[in-house]
Amino acid sequence: MTIKIAQLSCGTEYSSVQPEIAKAAQSVGAKVVYPDVGADDIEAAVERFGFNPRSPQLKLMIARAVALADGKYDADAIFIATCFRCAEGALVRNELRRFVQENTRLPVVTYSFTERMKAAQLLTRMEALVTIVSRKEILARERQTGLTAGIDSGSSTTKAVIMRDNEILGKAWMPSYNVVESATEVLEQAMKEAGIKFSDIEAMGTTGYGRYTLGKHFKAKLVQEELTVNSKGAVWLADRQRGEATIIDIGGMDNKAITVRDGIPDNFTMGGVCAGASGRFLEMVTNRLKIPITELGALAEKGDWRNAKMNSYCSVFGIQDLVTNLGEGKTFEDVAAAACHSVAEQVYEQQLQEIDVRHPIIQVGGTSLISGLVKAVGEILGEMPIVPPDSQYIGAVGGALLSSGMMDMGE
């Protein structure tokens, strides 16, 4: 079955990115479709929507969204895209996302594109939409059975987990270098802790940047993008597989904000304008302060970000602010607090504006171990996030959980 992704967009055909969108969908076995609407439908839809944009293309977007909401057009998922330069487009994009979520149960992803956008930049998003549609039953499963392994080949660290019957038996992590060698080493460590050998493993799941290489090397049963895998690991670790939640994963290179309902993602956003809004910026800060990144959180909790304001919208400018603050005699504690607050603020402005934040908020990934960053996120959102045990292992846990589900269902 070919999965149909309904595209609601403005300007993609004029900026030469439409072929890239179609290519990204085709690469994951999906097809981009466009809901059929007439001139009368457009006028009625705009009136119902309550906002009359100047752009005819934005009006068409609205009409197509209404057609989906009213069940007049059949699709499996929705991709909403507008040019990043258009303020009116950004407004319509976000409100349309909210509108279709309120009126359908289709998974949605939004994207702000540039003229240089390539299919590879959309691959993870398109793959996630396809996964949510095609493996919904597996994503909804709440228990892991058998003896399974998960490997998360991240940009900064590589993690492995061994699970049996809904329990973590072994785990290990290390900084990423060679994809296969890093994964082999952490897997051996996790197996040693679990007291098993490789031949005992019944199924394996791989995720992260090196997932395809590792999937082929280990003959993994599951090779899946990190959006769905991480969300599965997060809700399992936080014991929030029922009901709603928002997952925040501030990664080494990019960030993810995911909303879930009963363990299944239905809206997500990822990326960021610059590495200044990611864990990479915090690593740069600790290098400049000459402290281990493991000490940054406690240092930041002692400081006050208001005393050393910093803007990490761009990592270069952020480091310039850091140097300026230190030159003015600001304390390491205040600088550390300012760095954490700046990253949290950028995540709020760049990612969390693209989703409707649901409660509880679950903060995961390696940066969730930086207590000063968790505190900053909580201050900005007005609610302290849940940081579950083993929060840095979400991808590996999700891989072990989902590979178990595929094994049980004969996939």
VOGU-3710 file (C-alpha; in Angstrom, 3 decimals, decimal comma):
1> mtikiaqlsc> 0,000/0,000/0,000  1,354/3,403/-0,992  1,006/5,923/1,821  -0,506/9,225/0,701  0,957/12,375/2,206  -1,279/15,373/1,594  0,794/18,467/0,872  -0,458/21,865/2,002  2,054/24,412/0,768  2,736/27,804/-0,751
11> gteyssvqpe> 5,600/28,640/-3,109  7,179/25,208/-3,490  6,615/25,118/-7,254  8,098/28,578/-7,736  11,209/27,992/-5,648  12,179/24,711/-7,378  11,836/22,621/-4,210  8,724/20,685/-5,262  10,737/17,934/-7,009  12,818/17,566/-3,829
21> iakaaqsvga> 9,676/17,114/-1,715  8,355/14,469/-4,115  11,754/12,755/-4,154  11,890/12,613/-0,344  8,418/11,040/-0,186  9,201/8,514/-2,927  12,424/7,472/-1,183  10,365/6,166/1,769  7,650/4,579/-0,355  5,114/7,393/-0,042
31> kvvypdvgad> 3,335/9,611/-2,562  2,624/13,329/-2,321  -1,018/14,154/-3,092  -3,049/17,358/-3,301  -6,663/17,519/-2,050  -9,066/18,515/-4,836  -10,912/21,808/-4,306  -12,872/24,241/-6,477  -13,071/28,031/-6,563  -16,217/28,046/-4,425
41> dieaaverfg> -14,543/25,752/-1,905  -11,662/28,197/-1,520  -13,926/31,155/-0,749  -15,983/29,194/1,781  -12,892/27,700/3,427  -11,188/31,061/3,903  -14,331/32,474/5,504  -14,602/29,477/7,817  -10,907/29,658/8,700  -11,312/33,262/9,795
51> fnprspqlkl> -8,238/34,672/8,069  -8,050/35,965/4,507  -4,412/36,011/3,354  -3,257/38,047/0,373  -1,584/35,079/-1,328  -3,852/32,906/-3,552  -1,575/29,956/-2,750  -2,185/30,376/0,978  -5,921/30,485/0,314  -5,574/27,227/-1,601
61> miaravalad> -3,695/25,726/1,348  -6,587/26,616/3,635  -9,162/25,092/1,287  -7,204/21,868/1,007  -6,909/21,672/4,798  -10,677/22,107/5,148  -11,234/19,319/2,586  -9,106/17,008/4,727  -10,831/18,084/7,942  -14,274/17,441/6,428
71> gkydadaifi> -13,276/14,020/5,129  -13,767/15,022/1,501  -10,309/13,828/0,574  -8,550/10,686/1,745  -4,939/10,894/2,940  -2,737/9,134/5,490  -0,589/12,039/6,712  -0,108/15,771/6,188  2,956/17,816/5,216  2,610/21,592/5,636
81> atcfrcaega> 5,287/23,820/4,097  5,826/27,533/3,477  8,810/29,701/2,626  10,818/30,725/5,685  10,908/34,341/4,460  7,139/34,834/4,496  5,613/36,068/7,762  2,073/35,575/6,459  2,991/32,041/5,399  4,384/31,258/8,867
91> lvrnelrrfv> 1,131/32,402/10,462  -1,029/30,322/8,128  1,286/27,310/8,435  1,022/27,181/12,211  -2,723/27,847/12,372  -3,416/25,252/9,674  -1,394/22,732/11,642  -3,541/23,429/14,677  -6,729/23,288/12,593  -6,043/19,870/11,047
101> qentrlpvvt> -4,947/18,452/14,392  -8,194/19,567/15,972  -10,272/18,092/13,147  -8,378/14,950/12,094  -6,238/12,230/13,630  -3,668/12,374/10,828  0,020/12,789/11,753  1,328/16,217/10,782  4,738/17,744/10,171  5,426/21,388/9,305
111> ysftermkaa> 8,447/22,733/7,477  9,863/26,139/6,615  11,862/25,749/3,408  14,535/27,707/1,565  15,278/27,700/-2,162  18,264/25,413/-1,495  16,275/22,749/0,322  17,159/19,199/-0,772  15,330/15,898/-0,400  17,845/14,632/2,167
121> qlltrmealv> 16,753/17,362/4,593  13,193/16,005/4,537  14,035/12,316/4,618  13,713/11,808/8,387  10,433/13,733/8,505  8,892/11,805/5,616  10,149/8,513/7,016  8,562/9,337/10,375  5,187/10,075/8,765  5,323/6,738/6,934
131> tivsrkeila> 6,325/4,904/10,120  3,478/6,412/12,141  0,967/5,330/9,502  2,339/1,885/8,678  3,474/0,785/12,166  0,880/2,385/14,386  -0,003/-0,905/16,056  3,637/-1,565/16,958  4,121/1,995/18,239  1,070/1,579/20,483
141> rerqtgltag> 2,395/-1,586/22,146  3,260/-0,996/25,800  5,442/-4,005/26,563  8,637/-5,537/25,261  8,947/-9,306/25,072  11,825/-11,652/24,323  15,500/-10,675/24,319  16,139/-7,678/22,094  18,794/-5,012/21,561  18,687/-1,383/20,507
151> idsgssttka> 21,535/0,748/19,156  21,361/4,530/18,790  24,147/5,892/16,586  23,947/9,590/17,440  26,001/12,532/16,259  27,763/12,886/19,630  27,350/9,542/21,394  26,526/5,938/20,567  24,292/3,983/22,949  23,263/0,326/23,258
161> vimrdneilg> 20,631/-1,364/25,405  19,724/-5,007/26,027  16,130/-5,721/27,132  14,216/-8,792/28,172  10,505/-8,897/29,037  10,140/-5,150/29,611  13,319/-4,778/31,653  16,685/-3,234/30,818  19,388/-5,828/31,492  22,417/-4,021/30,121
171> kawmpsynvv> 23,340/-0,616/28,734  26,416/1,290/27,601  27,385/4,483/25,815  30,483/6,179/24,450  31,419/9,177/22,272  30,779/8,455/18,588  33,725/7,977/16,238  33,693/5,210/13,619  30,027/4,182/13,286  30,488/0,396/13,296
181> esatevleqa> 33,345/0,336/15,808  31,498/2,597/18,277  28,349/0,500/18,027  30,235/-2,785/18,362  32,004/-1,578/21,477  28,890/-0,349/23,298  26,941/-3,441/22,275  29,646/-5,699/23,704  29,641/-3,723/26,951  25,837/-3,914/27,205
191> mkeagikfsd> 25,850/-7,663/26,474  28,538/-8,211/29,109  26,448/-6,373/31,715  23,373/-8,380/30,687  25,312/-11,660/30,799  24,421/-12,711/27,261  26,159/-13,325/23,938  25,246/-11,955/20,507  23,620/-15,202/19,343  21,110/-14,910/22,220
201> ieamgttgyg> 19,607/-11,704/20,792  16,283/-12,392/19,071  15,840/-9,009/17,397  17,649/-5,697/17,100  16,652/-2,143/16,250  18,982/0,604/15,020  18,366/4,337/14,870  20,244/7,620/14,602  22,568/8,954/11,929  24,315/5,604/11,455
211> rytlgkhfka> 21,170/3,474/11,463  21,405/2,210/7,872  25,077/1,257/8,172  24,454/-0,531/11,469  21,230/-2,131/10,269  23,106/-3,725/7,412  26,121/-4,673/9,529  24,129/-6,331/12,332  21,258/-7,529/10,104  18,848/-5,620/12,347
221> klvqeeltvn> 15,144/-6,369/12,227  14,291/-2,672/12,653  16,048/0,274/10,989  14,055/3,384/11,827  14,383/7,171/12,086  14,872/8,714/15,491  11,629/10,706/15,770  9,358/7,705/16,309  12,015/5,574/18,018  12,985/8,303/20,491
231> skgavwladr> 9,366/9,093/21,318  8,694/5,410/22,016  11,710/5,174/24,303  10,781/8,414/26,059  7,197/7,497/26,961  8,277/4,009/28,065  11,035/5,321/30,330  8,725/8,007/31,757  5,815/5,523/32,155  3,554/7,803/30,097
241> qrgeatiidi> 2,439/5,423/27,353  -1,190/6,334/27,948  -2,591/9,815/27,458  -0,833/12,855/26,033  2,681/14,242/26,443  5,290/16,453/24,833  8,821/15,168/24,345  11,778/17,563/24,136  15,073/16,126/22,933  17,902/18,671/22,717
251> ggmdnkaitv> 20,517/16,769/20,763  24,147/17,188/19,869  23,381/18,634/16,427  19,641/19,165/16,240  16,572/19,222/18,444  13,251/17,428/18,382  9,892/18,401/19,839  7,252/15,678/19,567  3,660/15,466/20,753  2,254/12,007/21,440
261> rdgipdnftm> -1,144/10,561/22,162  -1,255/7,062/23,707  2,383/6,551/22,758  1,917/7,457/19,084  3,480/10,676/17,713  1,036/12,933/15,894  3,060/16,124/15,424  6,761/16,794/15,494  9,369/19,305/14,511  13,111/18,923/14,317
271> ggvcagasgr> 16,238/20,807/13,391  17,098/24,377/14,196  18,518/27,430/12,544  21,981/26,921/14,049  23,916/24,575/16,321  23,737/27,386/18,870  20,360/25,977/19,894  21,730/22,472/20,499  23,960/20,533/22,842  26,899/21,353/20,599
281> flemvtnrlk> 26,819/24,953/21,817  26,928/23,814/25,444  29,936/21,650/24,596  31,641/24,705/23,084  30,879/26,654/26,281  32,419/23,998/28,525  35,501/23,844/26,328  35,914/27,613/26,751  35,363/27,372/30,520  37,730/24,380/30,635
291> ipitelgala> 35,322/22,207/32,619  33,805/18,765/31,836  30,312/19,039/30,398  29,147/16,834/33,294  29,833/19,784/35,625  27,948/22,384/33,582  24,499/21,668/35,040  25,463/22,040/38,683  27,475/25,163/37,869  24,512/26,700/36,014
301> ekgdwrnakm> 22,121/25,989/38,898  24,268/28,196/41,147  24,230/31,121/38,702  21,749/33,726/37,453  21,408/34,010/33,675  20,209/37,619/34,007  23,709/38,653/35,073  25,349/37,401/31,860  22,804/37,485/29,041  23,770/35,420/26,045
311> nsycsvfgiq> 22,208/34,829/22,604  22,961/31,399/21,151  20,721/31,883/18,102  24,033/31,616/16,261  26,837/29,608/17,844  29,464/32,105/16,641  27,630/35,071/18,168  26,917/33,020/21,270  30,614/32,355/21,839  31,302/36,051/21,236
321> dlvtnlgegk> 28,810/36,836/24,027  30,536/34,253/26,207  33,969/35,813/25,678  32,563/39,302/26,294  30,908/38,220/29,552  34,077/36,577/30,815  36,065/39,645/29,825  33,705/41,780/31,909  34,396/39,591/34,934  31,105/37,683/35,000
331> tfedvaaaac> 31,279/34,521/37,094  31,465/31,051/35,578  28,202/30,236/37,366  26,325/33,122/35,738  27,843/32,379/32,327  26,879/28,702/32,597  23,333/29,650/33,600  23,127/32,113/30,683  24,301/29,453/28,218  21,668/26,965/29,413
341> hsvaeqvyeq> 18,939/29,599/29,382  19,880/30,707/25,866  19,648/27,169/24,474  16,302/26,607/26,213  15,030/29,931/24,865  16,031/29,051/21,296  14,331/25,650/21,565  11,188/27,424/22,752  11,286/29,946/19,910  12,325/27,572/17,119
351> qlqeidvrhp> 10,695/24,235/17,958  7,929/24,708/20,493  6,175/27,374/18,434  5,550/24,692/15,803  3,582/22,388/18,117  0,894/22,699/20,784  2,695/21,802/23,996  0,878/19,047/25,897  1,383/17,966/29,458  3,368/16,422/30,953
361> iiqvggtsli> 6,606/17,567/29,324  9,274/14,867/29,101  12,864/16,018/28,553  15,233/13,346/27,275  18,556/12,794/25,526  22,070/13,316/26,817  21,492/17,009/27,514  18,664/16,127/29,911  21,447/15,141/32,328  22,519/18,802/32,446
371> sglvkavgei> 20,397/19,926/35,389  20,889/23,622/34,650  19,390/23,130/31,181  16,386/21,256/32,580  15,900/24,084/35,077  16,046/26,646/32,247  13,473/24,750/30,182  11,202/24,564/33,206  11,516/28,301/33,896  10,655/29,198/30,300
381> lgempivppd> 7,710/26,801/30,065  6,440/27,399/33,597  6,568/23,672/34,361  9,500/21,465/35,295  9,933/18,657/32,750  10,012/15,003/33,729  13,499/13,553/33,249  13,049/9,777/33,388  15,762/7,350/34,519  18,202/6,456/31,709
391> sqyigavgga> 16,890/9,413/29,720  19,979/9,449/27,505  19,132/5,939/26,243  15,772/6,775/24,613  16,853/5,806/21,085  18,406/2,504/22,115  15,427/1,659/24,346  13,008/2,568/21,566  14,923/0,358/19,132  14,750/-2,606/21,509
401> llssgmmdmg> 11,036/-2,034/22,183  9,982/-1,656/18,553  12,097/-4,535/17,250  10,337/-6,702/19,830  6,980/-5,591/18,439  8,015/-6,380/14,871  9,230/-9,809/15,950  5,976/-10,605/17,759  3,894/-9,482/14,768  5,984/-11,454/12,293
411> e> 7,374/-8,463/10,390
//
